[in-house]
Amino acid sequence: KPVGKHKIYVCTNISCMLRGSETIVSYLEKRLGIKMGETTPDGLFTLKEAECLAACGGAPVMQMDNTYYENLTPEKIEAILEKLR
């Protein structure tokens, strides 16, 4: 399957889970209109689960392309996505 221009990996390991990664995953799925493992119809984003991104101190964490984003909230994610659209 083709993947999106931007690959988003969300850590779902224990540290991130305890600090709200489920909320982050739900927000991204709703906002992008896709489920984990899928690519947006416009080919811009692919959403993937990461077992561990080794940034537990900044949980919840996601990696997009080669950049880590820590201490995520839906508002922070919205700002990140808007810069890429």
N, CA, C and O atoms as CSV, one atom per row, in Angstrom:
chain,resi,resn,atom,element,x,y,z
A,1,LYS,N,N,0.833,-1.192,0.000
A,1,LYS,CA,C,0.000,0.000,0.000
A,1,LYS,C,C,0.871,1.247,0.000
A,1,LYS,O,O,1.909,1.275,0.661
A,2,PRO,N,N,0.473,2.253,-0.715
A,2,PRO,CA,C,1.217,3.522,-0.649
A,2,PRO,C,C,1.085,4.147,0.742
A,2,PRO,O,O,0.063,3.998,1.411
A,3,VAL,N,N,2.126,4.839,1.153
A,3,VAL,CA,C,2.073,5.549,2.426
A,3,VAL,C,C,2.040,7.041,2.162
A,3,VAL,O,O,2.392,7.502,1.076
A,4,GLY,N,N,1.615,7.792,3.167
A,4,GLY,CA,C,1.475,9.228,3.029
A,4,GLY,C,C,2.802,9.958,2.971
A,4,GLY,O,O,3.851,9.412,3.311
A,5,LYS,N,N,2.733,11.171,2.546
A,5,LYS,CA,C,3.906,12.040,2.492
A,5,LYS,C,C,4.502,12.206,3.888
A,5,LYS,O,O,5.722,12.249,4.046
A,6,HIS,N,N,3.639,12.298,4.899
A,6,HIS,CA,C,4.072,12.429,6.288
A,6,HIS,C,C,3.620,11.200,7.062
A,6,HIS,O,O,2.430,10.890,7.110
A,7,LYS,N,N,4.575,10.505,7.665
A,7,LYS,CA,C,4.274,9.329,8.463
A,7,LYS,C,C,4.270,9.724,9.938
A,7,LYS,O,O,5.250,10.252,10.463
A,8,ILE,N,N,3.140,9.452,10.589
A,8,ILE,CA,C,2.966,9.801,11.999
A,8,ILE,C,C,2.991,8.513,12.817
A,8,ILE,O,O,2.163,7.623,12.621
A,9,TYR,N,N,3.953,8.428,13.739
A,9,TYR,CA,C,4.057,7.291,14.637
A,9,TYR,C,C,3.706,7.773,16.041
A,9,TYR,O,O,4.342,8.688,16.565
A,10,VAL,N,N,2.699,7.160,16.644
A,10,VAL,CA,C,2.296,7.523,18.001
A,10,VAL,C,C,2.722,6.409,18.938
A,10,VAL,O,O,2.387,5.243,18.726
A,11,CYS,N,N,3.470,6.776,19.985
A,11,CYS,CA,C,3.895,5.790,20.975
A,11,CYS,C,C,2.691,5.373,21.810
A,11,CYS,O,O,1.937,6.214,22.300
A,12,THR,N,N,2.524,4.067,21.963
A,12,THR,CA,C,1.429,3.543,22.778
A,12,THR,C,C,1.953,2.651,23.902
A,12,THR,O,O,1.193,1.889,24.499
A,13,ASN,N,N,3.246,2.748,24.187
A,13,ASN,CA,C,3.836,1.962,25.257
A,13,ASN,C,C,3.340,2.489,26.604
A,13,ASN,O,O,2.621,3.487,26.658
A,14,ILE,N,N,3.719,1.828,27.673
A,14,ILE,CA,C,3.143,2.087,28.997
A,14,ILE,C,C,3.285,3.543,29.457
A,14,ILE,O,O,2.322,4.111,29.972
A,15,SER,N,N,4.446,4.151,29.287
A,15,SER,CA,C,4.620,5.535,29.755
A,15,SER,C,C,3.685,6.480,29.022
A,15,SER,O,O,3.038,7.328,29.637
A,16,CYS,N,N,3.615,6.334,27.715
A,16,CYS,CA,C,2.728,7.199,26.941
A,16,CYS,C,C,1.261,6.888,27.228
A,16,CYS,O,O,0.431,7.793,27.307
A,17,MET,N,N,0.953,5.611,27.382
A,17,MET,CA,C,-0.426,5.227,27.678
A,17,MET,C,C,-0.884,5.857,28.993
A,17,MET,O,O,-1.993,6.383,29.085
A,18,LEU,N,N,-0.032,5.800,29.994
A,18,LEU,CA,C,-0.385,6.357,31.295
A,18,LEU,C,C,-0.543,7.874,31.256
A,18,LEU,O,O,-1.195,8.458,32.121
A,19,ARG,N,N,0.054,8.507,30.251
A,19,ARG,CA,C,-0.027,9.967,30.147
A,19,ARG,C,C,-0.941,10.423,29.016
A,19,ARG,O,O,-0.904,11.588,28.620
A,20,GLY,N,N,-1.767,9.508,28.492
A,20,GLY,CA,C,-2.823,9.935,27.588
A,20,GLY,C,C,-2.664,9.644,26.114
A,20,GLY,O,O,-3.296,10.310,25.294
A,21,SER,N,N,-1.841,8.669,25.744
A,21,SER,CA,C,-1.670,8.392,24.313
A,21,SER,C,C,-2.971,7.916,23.654
A,21,SER,O,O,-3.166,8.120,22.456
A,22,GLU,N,N,-3.857,7.286,24.429
A,22,GLU,CA,C,-5.139,6.863,23.849
A,22,GLU,C,C,-5.937,8.065,23.363
A,22,GLU,O,O,-6.590,7.999,22.322
A,23,THR,N,N,-5.887,9.154,24.107
A,23,THR,CA,C,-6.561,10.387,23.708
A,23,THR,C,C,-5.932,10.947,22.440
A,23,THR,O,O,-6.634,11.438,21.556
A,24,ILE,N,N,-4.618,10.871,22.355
A,24,ILE,CA,C,-3.894,11.369,21.181
A,24,ILE,C,C,-4.260,10.549,19.949
A,24,ILE,O,O,-4.532,11.109,18.887
A,25,VAL,N,N,-4.267,9.233,20.085
A,25,VAL,CA,C,-4.634,8.359,18.966
A,25,VAL,C,C,-6.066,8.653,18.523
A,25,VAL,O,O,-6.327,8.804,17.329
A,26,SER,N,N,-6.978,8.733,19.463
A,26,SER,CA,C,-8.380,9.024,19.125
A,26,SER,C,C,-8.514,10.356,18.407
A,26,SER,O,O,-9.246,10.468,17.423
A,27,TYR,N,N,-7.810,11.361,18.898
A,27,TYR,CA,C,-7.879,12.679,18.273
A,27,TYR,C,C,-7.350,12.623,16.838
A,27,TYR,O,O,-7.983,13.150,15.923
A,28,LEU,N,N,-6.194,11.987,16.641
A,28,LEU,CA,C,-5.625,11.900,15.293
A,28,LEU,C,C,-6.531,11.117,14.350
A,28,LEU,O,O,-6.719,11.518,13.201
A,29,GLU,N,N,-7.094,10.009,14.819
A,29,GLU,CA,C,-7.995,9.227,13.971
A,29,GLU,C,C,-9.207,10.053,13.552
A,29,GLU,O,O,-9.614,10.035,12.391
A,30,LYS,N,N,-9.770,10.767,14.500
A,30,LYS,CA,C,-10.944,11.597,14.188
A,30,LYS,C,C,-10.563,12.755,13.273
A,30,LYS,O,O,-11.239,13.020,12.279
A,31,ARG,N,N,-9.492,13.431,13.611
A,31,ARG,CA,C,-9.061,14.620,12.853
A,31,ARG,C,C,-8.675,14.271,11.415
A,31,ARG,O,O,-9.003,15.006,10.484
A,32,LEU,N,N,-7.972,13.139,11.237
A,32,LEU,CA,C,-7.517,12.738,9.902
A,32,LEU,C,C,-8.545,11.890,9.157
A,32,LEU,O,O,-8.444,11.717,7.942
A,33,GLY,N,N,-9.529,11.364,9.875
A,33,GLY,CA,C,-10.557,10.541,9.249
A,33,GLY,C,C,-10.062,9.164,8.840
A,33,GLY,O,O,-10.584,8.564,7.900
A,34,ILE,N,N,-9.054,8.666,9.547
A,34,ILE,CA,C,-8.496,7.340,9.262
A,34,ILE,C,C,-8.266,6.604,10.573
A,34,ILE,O,O,-8.306,7.204,11.647
A,35,LYS,N,N,-8.027,5.311,10.478
A,35,LYS,CA,C,-7.678,4.489,11.629
A,35,LYS,C,C,-6.177,4.206,11.599
A,35,LYS,O,O,-5.502,4.446,10.599
A,36,MET,N,N,-5.679,3.695,12.712
A,36,MET,CA,C,-4.273,3.322,12.808
A,36,MET,C,C,-3.918,2.370,11.662
A,36,MET,O,O,-4.634,1.401,11.410
A,37,GLY,N,N,-2.808,2.651,10.972
A,37,GLY,CA,C,-2.364,1.817,9.863
A,37,GLY,C,C,-2.870,2.278,8.505
A,37,GLY,O,O,-2.506,1.694,7.485
A,38,GLU,N,N,-3.697,3.309,8.471
A,38,GLU,CA,C,-4.272,3.798,7.213
A,38,GLU,C,C,-3.620,5.105,6.769
A,38,GLU,O,O,-2.909,5.767,7.525
A,39,THR,N,N,-3.894,5.445,5.512
A,39,THR,CA,C,-3.399,6.678,4.905
A,39,THR,C,C,-4.591,7.540,4.504
A,39,THR,O,O,-5.608,7.027,4.037
A,40,THR,N,N,-4.460,8.850,4.689
A,40,THR,CA,C,-5.543,9.759,4.306
A,40,THR,C,C,-5.765,9.683,2.796
A,40,THR,O,O,-4.822,9.431,2.045
A,41,PRO,N,N,-6.998,9.897,2.348
A,41,PRO,CA,C,-7.304,9.824,0.913
A,41,PRO,C,C,-6.466,10.778,0.057
A,41,PRO,O,O,-6.198,10.487,-1.109
A,42,ASP,N,N,-6.052,11.914,0.627
A,42,ASP,CA,C,-5.227,12.848,-0.138
A,42,ASP,C,C,-3.754,12.447,-0.186
A,42,ASP,O,O,-2.944,13.115,-0.829
A,43,GLY,N,N,-3.407,11.342,0.504
A,43,GLY,CA,C,-2.032,10.844,0.486
A,43,GLY,C,C,-1.064,11.671,1.318
A,43,GLY,O,O,0.151,11.546,1.161
A,44,LEU,N,N,-1.586,12.506,2.192
A,44,LEU,CA,C,-0.713,13.382,2.968
A,44,LEU,C,C,-0.199,12.729,4.255
A,44,LEU,O,O,0.957,12.932,4.627
A,45,PHE,N,N,-1.043,11.949,4.939
A,45,PHE,CA,C,-0.650,11.384,6.233
A,45,PHE,C,C,-0.915,9.883,6.304
A,45,PHE,O,O,-1.933,9.394,5.814
A,46,THR,N,N,0.026,9.158,6.928
A,46,THR,CA,C,-0.171,7.765,7.309
A,46,THR,C,C,-0.001,7.703,8.815
A,46,THR,O,O,0.964,8.247,9.352
A,47,LEU,N,N,-0.928,7.048,9.505
A,47,LEU,CA,C,-0.918,6.952,10.961
A,47,LEU,C,C,-0.498,5.548,11.376
A,47,LEU,O,O,-1.098,4.560,10.954
A,48,LYS,N,N,0.545,5.470,12.211
A,48,LYS,CA,C,1.072,4.177,12.653
A,48,LYS,C,C,1.273,4.182,14.156
A,48,LYS,O,O,1.458,5.230,14.775
A,49,GLU,N,N,1.233,2.994,14.727
A,49,GLU,CA,C,1.500,2.809,16.150
A,49,GLU,C,C,2.980,2.486,16.336
A,49,GLU,O,O,3.553,1.708,15.573
A,50,ALA,N,N,3.594,3.086,17.348
A,50,ALA,CA,C,4.979,2.776,17.695
A,50,ALA,C,C,4.990,2.149,19.082
A,50,ALA,O,O,4.369,2.675,20.006
A,51,GLU,N,N,5.676,1.053,19.229
A,51,GLU,CA,C,5.757,0.390,20.528
A,51,GLU,C,C,6.509,1.252,21.527
A,51,GLU,O,O,6.135,1.304,22.699
A,52,CYS,N,N,7.560,1.926,21.087
A,52,CYS,CA,C,8.316,2.803,21.974
A,52,CYS,C,C,9.143,3.760,21.132
A,52,CYS,O,O,9.799,3.346,20.176
A,53,LEU,N,N,9.113,5.042,21.487
A,53,LEU,CA,C,9.922,6.040,20.797
A,53,LEU,C,C,11.066,6.537,21.688
A,53,LEU,O,O,11.773,7.476,21.321
A,54,ALA,N,N,11.249,5.912,22.852
A,54,ALA,CA,C,12.363,6.194,23.763
A,54,ALA,C,C,12.391,7.656,24.203
A,54,ALA,O,O,13.459,8.258,24.313
A,55,ALA,N,N,11.216,8.217,24.453
A,55,ALA,CA,C,11.129,9.589,24.944
A,55,ALA,C,C,10.110,9.644,26.078
A,55,ALA,O,O,9.240,10.514,26.106
A,56,CYS,N,N,10.230,8.713,27.002
A,56,CYS,CA,C,9.235,8.543,28.062
A,56,CYS,C,C,9.048,9.795,28.906
A,56,CYS,O,O,7.941,10.054,29.378
A,57,GLY,N,N,10.088,10.566,29.104
A,57,GLY,CA,C,10.001,11.770,29.910
A,57,GLY,C,C,9.106,12.833,29.308
A,57,GLY,O,O,8.662,13.739,30.014
A,58,GLY,N,N,8.830,12.738,28.003
A,58,GLY,CA,C,7.986,13.715,27.316
A,58,GLY,C,C,6.656,13.148,26.881
A,58,GLY,O,O,5.994,13.707,26.007
A,59,ALA,N,N,6.257,12.035,27.489
A,59,ALA,CA,C,5.030,11.359,27.079
A,59,ALA,C,C,3.805,12.252,27.280
A,59,ALA,O,O,3.772,13.065,28.204
A,60,PRO,N,N,2.803,12.102,26.419
A,60,PRO,CA,C,2.729,11.267,25.226
A,60,PRO,C,C,3.523,11.875,24.060
A,60,PRO,O,O,3.661,13.092,23.933
A,61,VAL,N,N,4.031,10.982,23.227
A,61,VAL,CA,C,4.972,11.363,22.173
A,61,VAL,C,C,4.515,10.827,20.824
A,61,VAL,O,O,3.912,9.758,20.728
A,62,MET,N,N,4.821,11.605,19.776
A,62,MET,CA,C,4.666,11.099,18.416
A,62,MET,C,C,5.883,11.536,17.616
A,62,MET,O,O,6.533,12.534,17.928
A,63,GLN,N,N,6.170,10.771,16.589
A,63,GLN,CA,C,7.226,11.133,15.652
A,63,GLN,C,C,6.571,11.322,14.294
A,63,GLN,O,O,5.847,10.450,13.812
A,64,MET,N,N,6.831,12.459,13.688
A,64,MET,CA,C,6.359,12.688,12.329
A,64,MET,C,C,7.584,12.932,11.478
A,64,MET,O,O,8.367,13.849,11.726
A,65,ASP,N,N,7.734,12.089,10.465
A,65,ASP,CA,C,8.926,12.128,9.630
A,65,ASP,C,C,10.137,11.954,10.555
A,65,ASP,O,O,10.261,10.896,11.173
A,66,ASN,N,N,11.011,12.912,10.678
A,66,ASN,CA,C,12.197,12.766,11.538
A,66,ASN,C,C,12.149,13.663,12.769
A,66,ASN,O,O,13.185,13.921,13.383
A,67,THR,N,N,10.974,14.136,13.137
A,67,THR,CA,C,10.839,15.062,14.254
A,67,THR,C,C,9.986,14.455,15.360
A,67,THR,O,O,8.926,13.884,15.103
A,68,TYR,N,N,10.464,14.587,16.593
A,68,TYR,CA,C,9.709,14.142,17.762
A,68,TYR,C,C,8.892,15.297,18.300
A,68,TYR,O,O,9.344,16.442,18.315
A,69,TYR,N,N,7.676,14.983,18.745
A,69,TYR,CA,C,6.793,15.954,19.388
A,69,TYR,C,C,6.388,15.357,20.726
A,69,TYR,O,O,5.830,14.261,20.781
A,70,GLU,N,N,6.669,16.079,21.800
A,70,GLU,CA,C,6.454,15.563,23.147
A,70,GLU,C,C,5.373,16.348,23.887
A,70,GLU,O,O,4.962,17.431,23.469
A,71,ASN,N,N,4.926,15.761,25.007
A,71,ASN,CA,C,3.904,16.382,25.868
A,71,ASN,C,C,2.699,16.820,25.034
A,71,ASN,O,O,2.223,17.950,25.139
A,72,LEU,N,N,2.230,15.905,24.215
A,72,LEU,CA,C,1.177,16.225,23.251
A,72,LEU,C,C,-0.178,16.481,23.898
A,72,LEU,O,O,-0.543,15.890,24.913
A,73,THR,N,N,-0.897,17.384,23.263
A,73,THR,CA,C,-2.299,17.652,23.559
A,73,THR,C,C,-2.986,17.776,22.198
A,73,THR,O,O,-2.308,17.976,21.190
A,74,PRO,N,N,-4.299,17.663,22.149
A,74,PRO,CA,C,-4.978,17.884,20.868
A,74,PRO,C,C,-4.665,19.253,20.267
A,74,PRO,O,O,-4.556,19.384,19.047
A,75,GLU,N,N,-4.521,20.261,21.105
A,75,GLU,CA,C,-4.222,21.610,20.601
A,75,GLU,C,C,-2.844,21.662,19.949
A,75,GLU,O,O,-2.676,22.296,18.907
A,76,LYS,N,N,-1.861,21.005,20.549
A,76,LYS,CA,C,-0.515,20.968,19.963
A,76,LYS,C,C,-0.529,20.227,18.630
A,76,LYS,O,O,0.117,20.645,17.669
A,77,ILE,N,N,-1.271,19.124,18.583
A,77,ILE,CA,C,-1.350,18.362,17.338
A,77,ILE,C,C,-2.003,19.193,16.248
A,77,ILE,O,O,-1.548,19.186,15.104
A,78,GLU,N,N,-3.049,19.899,16.588
A,78,GLU,CA,C,-3.743,20.733,15.599
A,78,GLU,C,C,-2.788,21.760,15.001
A,78,GLU,O,O,-2.789,21.972,13.788
A,79,ALA,N,N,-1.982,22.392,15.831
A,79,ALA,CA,C,-1.018,23.383,15.340
A,79,ALA,C,C,0.018,22.738,14.419
A,79,ALA,O,O,0.401,23.327,13.408
A,80,ILE,N,N,0.467,21.546,14.760
A,80,ILE,CA,C,1.451,20.829,13.938
A,80,ILE,C,C,0.850,20.488,12.577
A,80,ILE,O,O,1.477,20.724,11.544
A,81,LEU,N,N,-0.369,19.931,12.574
A,81,LEU,CA,C,-1.015,19.531,11.320
A,81,LEU,C,C,-1.326,20.736,10.430
A,81,LEU,O,O,-1.185,20.651,9.210
A,82,GLU,N,N,-1.736,21.829,11.011
A,82,GLU,CA,C,-2.080,23.017,10.226
A,82,GLU,C,C,-0.870,23.561,9.467
A,82,GLU,O,O,-1.017,24.091,8.365
A,83,LYS,N,N,0.307,23.435,10.040
A,83,LYS,CA,C,1.519,23.906,9.368
A,83,LYS,C,C,1.830,23.074,8.114
A,83,LYS,O,O,2.510,23.546,7.203
A,84,LEU,N,N,1.332,21.852,8.079
A,84,LEU,CA,C,1.651,20.932,6.973
A,84,LEU,C,C,0.603,20.908,5.877
A,84,LEU,O,O,0.854,20.337,4.816
A,85,ARG,N,N,-0.534,21.490,6.087
A,85,ARG,CA,C,-1.617,21.446,5.097
A,85,ARG,C,C,-1.465,22.516,4.072
A,85,ARG,O,O,-2.290,22.623,3.165
